[in-house]
């Protein structure tokens, strides 16, 4: 078999397997929030979101190089050209700044959480009347139709340390936590590993349908965006996507 024939067959095989050709792999410098357990752990360059994005990029040979910023600075870092990609645009349209949007790597699923023993029903904002709520910073601005009345009544609190949210709910210090359910579960498991904490059964109360476009990563290079999307699809089809979640959220 001559060299040209071997090269042609290799290129065909590469296309069939979704593998990039020689020289196409890139180092992708990407902006992430400073610390969002279990989605992002800067000290170890790990977490659900980093693992998913890193492995999706690796599908076609790219290597993720995370850079960490205060969350509000993530879109700004992209605008200034400090990074090649960003985990989120925080509601800004960065298309004019050269962004090509990928499919969502993860979706933050915010819910109200209550102790099962309380038998609470949360279906409309009126159901929050008289109940104390602790949430992540900025939640009142994001969900004013749900939280404005509670805030006005002096029953709304924001807590940046979400581990304390889990402890407080477990001890009955407030009625509801507003949190991403994966973040809440992660801190439950973390506390239980101390042997000093036993998580009580909780109920999850979905109250809004999260829009996937709010969680799309963005890339300066269109081809890298396409490669990321292909890798993400492969992660989901193979079961690896769910395995990443399970690694952080199961005992």
C-alpha positions, 0 to 999 in steps of 0.5 A: 500500500503506497503512502497516499493510499494509507493517508487517504484511508487514515483521513477517512477513518478520522472523519468516521470516528469524529477525530480531528486531523493533524494540527487541529487540536487547540489549547482552549483557555476558558473562563469559569466562576471562582468556586461553585461546588460541585460544578467547579473546584478551582483548587483541583481543576475539577467539578461537574462542569469542568469535567463535562466541558474538558472531556467534550473538548478532548473528544476531538483533541482539544485541551481545556485550560480553565481560568477562574474569575469572580462570576460577574467578570466571566463575560468581561474576560471574554469581551476583553480577549483574556480567554478563548471561551467562557462558561456563561454570558450571565444573560449578556449577548456576546455574539457581537464580541465574537461568541459562538454559543455551544449547547449547555454543558450543565443546567442549574436546576433551582428549586425550593427545598423543605423538610419532608416532615413539614408537608409543605406544598409550594405551587404558587408565590402565595404559598410562600406567605409566612414562610422564611426562605434562605437563598443564594445571593441575587436570587431575589433579583432573578425571581422577583415574582416569587420572592418580593413579598417574602423579602418585604415581610422580612422573611427572606435571607441570602447566604453565600455559604450553601453548606450553612443553608443545608445545616440551617434547614436540617435544624429547622432554622428556616422553612425553605432553601432556594438552591440548585438541587445538585449543589444542595445534594453535594453539601448534604453528602459532604456534611454526612461524611463528617459523621456528625450530621444526618440529613433529614428527608427533604421535598423538592419543589420545582417552581420555574422551568430553567431556559437551557440558553441561560447556561450555554458556554461560548467559544471564540472559534466556531470549529472548536464550538462545533467540536465541543458540541460533538463531544458533548453529544458523545458523552451523553450517548455513551453514559459518561455524562451521567457518570460524571454527575454520579461521581460527585453526587452519589455516596 
